[in-house]
Amino acid sequence: MDMLNQIVAHKRREVAHRKERYPVKLLEEQLHFRAPTLSMVHYLRRPDKSGIIAEFKRRSPSKGDINPWADVETITIGYMQAGASALSVLTDEHFFGGSLQDLRQARVLNLCPILRKDFVIDSYQIVEARAWGADVVLLIAECLDKKQVKELAAFAKSLGMEVLMELHSAEQLDKLTSDIDMVGVNNRNLKDFSVQIETSLALAELIPDHMVKVSESGLSRAEVIVQLKAAGYEGFLIGEYLMSSADPAARCRNLIADIRQLSLSEHPQSLTS
């Protein structure tokens, strides 16, 4: 069984257990469930922002521990002060060392769009995401069939959330529905965890123009991000590169500065526009 199938199998057991412990009606009573959501689409397109979705995660199946003692408050506030457009918070505990408490804390501390990063296979997880303060839910095409994507995306929209659908190949484009707001191209192969930035470049023209394009995984160089911007990408989800630093916020700030400097050097007219 490959890693993705292992994660999904574990997730099914995990969700079944959580449903018994924390019923939907109890989730719907949480403060954030009725609170207004923030639009990640809007924030990614803001000219004063970087387009970077800065991720908080402690470990991954491919790399093991990345930053196991990371502090949500210090890092997420630092990301936003550095100029990130939005946050992504890993909530999978078993494989990534995250938790819903991380999501809740990030929500309380930051006024920005927040993506719940997890392997969503059940509408219950979307209710959880809304209850603990997420504005956006991730649907991974590799884990879901077309009917599941359609139903889960529509359910998320009914709760006032935005939807980021992550894909890995052109064949998965047929799972897109009118309820998808953003399309994330994951440069990491979820079966062997190899990374190829060319995946984003190859799929850029195939994604409908009205959907925000987001490149995910393996992003660490300003030159690559500027190249992806030229290809039509407006969002850049970055986790491991930032979190592997002793000071993730400083690394985020430096990367954003490099992107802006490189963009100005390639388009000097921006200085007078």
C-alpha positions, 0 to 999 in steps of 0.5 A, spaced: 500 500 500 502 506 497 503 512 502 497 516 500 492 509 501 495 508 508 493 516 509 486 515 507 485 508 510 487 511 517 483 517 516 477 513 515 478 510 522 480 517 525 473 520 522 469 515 524 472 515 531 471 523 532 464 523 529 462 519 536 466 523 540 464 530 537 457 530 534 456 535 528 451 539 533 456 540 538 461 543 532 455 547 530 455 550 536 462 553 536 463 560 536 467 560 529 462 556 525 457 562 524 463 567 524 464 571 517 469 567 513 475 571 509 476 570 501 483 567 500 481 568 492 481 576 494 487 576 498 491 572 493 489 577 488 491 583 492 496 587 489 499 589 496 500 581 498 505 576 495 500 570 493 504 566 498 500 561 502 505 560 508 504 553 511 504 551 518 506 544 519 511 540 524 513 534 520 511 530 513 511 522 511 517 523 506 521 528 511 520 526 518 520 531 523 521 538 520 520 543 526 517 538 531 516 544 537 514 549 532 509 554 536 503 556 532 503 563 535 510 565 533 510 562 526 503 564 524 503 571 526 510 572 523 508 569 516 503 575 516 507 580 518 512 578 513 507 579 507 504 572 506 497 572 503 494 567 507 495 561 512 495 553 511 495 549 517 496 542 517 491 538 522 493 531 520 496 528 527 498 521 525 502 523 519 504 530 519 504 532 527 498 537 526 491 538 530 485 542 530 487 546 536 493 549 531 487 551 526 483 554 532 489 558 535 491 560 528 484 563 527 484 566 534 491 570 532 490 572 525 485 576 521 487 572 514 484 567 510 486 560 513 486 553 509 485 547 513 490 542 510 488 535 511 485 529 507 478 531 507 474 524 505 467 526 509 463 532 510 464 531 517 471 534 516 468 540 513 464 542 519 470 541 523 474 546 519 468 551 519 467 550 527 475 551 528 476 557 524 478 555 517 475 559 511 478 554 506 477 547 505 482 542 501 479 537 496 485 532 494 483 529 487 487 523 488 483 521 494 476 523 491 472 521 485 468 526 481 461 525 485 465 526 492 468 532 489 462 535 487 458 533 493 464 536 498 465 542 494 457 544 494 457 542 502 463 547 503 460 552 499 453 552 503 457 553 509 460 559 506 467 557 505 472 557 499 474 550 496 481 549 493 482 542 489 488 539 489 490 535 482 496 532 480 495 530 473 491 533 467 486 527 467 484 530 474 481 536 471 474 533 469 473 533 477 472 540 477 466 543 478 462 550 479 463 550 486 471 550 486 474 557 487 482 555 486 485 549 483 492 547 486 497 543 482 501 539 487 508 538 484 509 532 489 507 525 487 503 523 493 505 516 491 513 516 491 514 524 494 518 526 488 517 533 486 517 536 479 516 544 478 514 542 471 508 539 473 505 546 474 508 549 468 505 544 464 498 544 467 497 552 467 494 553 460 489 547 462 486 550 468 480 554 467 481 562 467 476 564 472 479 559 477 485 562 481 491 557 480 495 555 486 502 552 485 504 547 491 510 543 494 517 544 492 517 552 492 523 555 495 526 560 490 524 566 487 526 565 480 521 559 480 515 563 483 516 569 478 516 564 472 510 561 475 507 568 476 508 569 468 505 562 467 498 565 470 499 562 478 497 567 483 498 563 489 504 559 492 503 554 497 510 553 501 511 549 507 517 545 508 522 550 505 519 555 511 518 550 516 525 547 516 528 554 518 530 556 525 526 562 523 520 560 518 517 568 518 524 571 517 525 566 511 518 567 508 520 575 509 526 574 505 523 570 500 518 575 499 523 580 498 527 576 493 520 575 489 519 583 489 526 585 487 526 580 481 519 582 479 521 589 479 528 587 475 524 584 470 519 589 469 522 596 471 516 599 469 512 597 475 516 602 479 512 608 475 506 604 474 
